[in-house]
């Protein structure tokens, strides 16, 4: 499941549930309907994500690249301990900021370099 929240000029994309090969088509369709290309600052909130499989992680990486190709700034927030461990194992933090909250991601992760 995907929902959105607009805070100031930041689009918060809230992912939920298991992001895996079975849910990926629905997740992708929902994200595409958000019109993320219209936003320059985006936080992907992982608070309600319980699981990623390799397909879900691949999609997350593609989504991050897509946002950056559109000259957007992007950060991740609120991963639970399982998701955080998975992201850390893959060293995702080398490429994107991972923050404990949406507020922290907005303050620290979306600054132009």
Secondary structure, DSSP 8 states (H G I E B T S, - for coil): -EEEEEETTEEEEEEEEEESTTTHHHHHHHHHHTTGGG-SEEEEEEEEEEEE-HHHHHHHHHHHHHHHHTT-EEEEE---HHHHHHHHHTTGGGTS-EESSHHHIIIIIS---
